[in-house]
Amino acid sequence: MAFFGLIGNDQKLAQEYSGRESASEKAARKRRESHHRNARAADRQGQAWEASERARQDRGGWWRTR
């Protein structure tokens, strides 16, 4: 019965895997990083919109000269 060979080795396994990142931690980190990339892209897009909107407003027209 090979099952009984697994009992009691949890401390050994804990020492073996102590410095490693678990699969669930890795997946969570990847999700956070991907969100961060999207946030940066959205931030750049917002800044570009703000700059173009400011340029559009600064151009003005005949109704803004009075």
N, C-alpha and C positions, 0 to 999 in steps of 0.2 A: 504494500500500500504506500505509494509514493506521496500521497497526501500528507502523511504524518511527518515526512521529512521537511515540510514547509513550516510546520508549527515551531515557533521559537526563533525564527531567523529574521524577525522584523527589525531588531536592533542592527543586525548586520546590513540589511537592506537600507535602513535609514542612514547609516554611515556612508554607504556606497553612493546613494543618491542625494546626499545632503546639499551639495553645492549646485545642483542642477535645477533648471527651471522646469516646472511641470508643464504638461501639455495644455492644461487649462489656463495656466498663467501666461504661456506663450500666445495662446489664441486671444486672450484679453489684451495683452500688450500690442499684438498686431492690429486689433480693432481700434485701440486708442490711437496708434500711430497713423492708421489710415484716416481716422477722423481728423487728426491734426493736419494731415496733408490737405484734406478737403477744406479745412478751416483757413489754411494759408491761401489756398487758391481763391476762396470766397473773399478773403480780405483784400487780396490784390485786385480782384474784379471790382470790389466796392471802391477802392482807391482810384482805379481807372475811371469808374463812373463819376466819382466826385470831381476828378480833374477835368473831365470833359464837360460836366455840368457847370463848373466854375468858368471854364473858357467860354461856354455858350452864353452864360449870363454876363460875362465881361464884355463880350462883343456888342451887346445892346442893339439899339436900332433908333429910328427917329423918335419913337415914343419915350425912349429913355434919356434923350438929350435935353428935355425940357425941365 
